[in-house]
Every structure is written in structure tokens, then in C-alpha cells.
């Protein structure tokens, strides 16, 4: 954003499923950003005034419009790829809650930016990028699902350097928008931690699990206790 044996539910079994919308939504969203930028450049418009201008009534409209406005082609290009990748990941791995996270998260990110940011026009989709980055990473941590933790590690590997831009390292970059998206992502990851894909629960972790003879061979430290000779004799006598 610039200034200017496993117990699983049916839901878990089908949590990760590709559909045309998984690819179409991020693709069309990014395409729409480029169309808006082309329209500005082609017809000489400047939509910057529709960005978030903090703590003014007119600046509230930027909560809706600012993600679609970019200052230049470099700004738009740098936002397009991570936005596509992270939105695709959200729709694939968190399909059932993806639109709640995306829509409500974007609104709250914009509102927080409006509250805390400097008196300038804040534009760009990077607040949403930080929202998705934070949500995907912390959701894997909170849920303790090994597949989602793997996704979290991939996200950190690809975009971990983004954390530096949560700080005011460059004057023209809206670190307030980044921070707002990041905090909102953590909040949503915590709120929705019980919805969508969950950690696989094994039979022996259930409260109603009854161990069989083999399981009883393990002591409290998890060490296997072999059958003693006297037990063998007893079993043979029976």
C-alpha cells in the first residue's frame, strides 16, 4: 500500500478441494485492478482522492475503493503476484471461510488504517496482502494441522521479508495499512480457528478411547513393555 486411524469429519475430508472459483476469483480480482489502472492512464483520471484519508468523513470511502487504486505500474505489479498467490491459497485451503476473511478482513483493515494512519491518501491492495499473509500463517499455527503448518512455512519462505514493511522504513509506503492488515489477519486466524480444516485427531486422543491389549503395553512415558515370562505361562495355562 502506498501513500499516494484417524478421526476426521466429512468437512475435514473435503476441506482441500479445487474448484473453478479457486482460480477465477483471484485471477479476475487482479485483472480488475489492472483494468482500473489502465482506465486511469488511458483517460487521464486520478483516483487517488478516493483512497483512505484518515479521520475524515470523505476519507471513509477509501475503505471500499483504496484496494483498487495504485499509484503507478510498479506499485500495481508488485502487488499483483502476491495478491494472486495468497488469495488462491486462501480459497483453496480455507474455502468455507474465505469470503468472510477476505471481505470482512478488508473492511476492518481499511477502518484501522483510517483510524491510525498519517494524514495522506492511502491507496493500494497491500493491506489485503498483509491480511492474507498473516491469516494464512497464523491459521496454520493455531490449528496445528500439519498440512496447514506446511502452507504457513511456504508463505514465510516466499513473503517473510514483508514483515520489514510493518515498520516506517520508507516515507511513501503506508506501513500503517500493512500493520492494520497484519493485525486483522491474526485476529481472524484466532476467531476462525475452530472453523474449516482442523488438526487430525487420532483415536487414542479421544476422551472415550478404550485402549486394547497392545496399547496397554505402553507405560506413561510411551515406552513399550514386552510380555513377561510369567504372563506367557499364564496365557498358555488358560
Secondary structure, 3 states (H helix, E strand, C coil): CEECCEECCHHHHCCCCCCHHHHHHHHHHHHHHHHHHHHHHHHCCCCHHHCEECCCCHHHHHHHHHHHCCCCHHHHHHHHHHHHHHHHHHHHHCHHHHHHHHHHHHHHHHHHHHHHCCCCEEECCHHHHHHHHHHHHHHHHHHCCHHHHHHHHHHHHHHHHHHHHHCCCCCCECHHHHHHHHHHHHHHHHHCCCCCCCCCEEHHHCCCCCCCCCHHHECCCCCECCCCHHHHHHHHHC
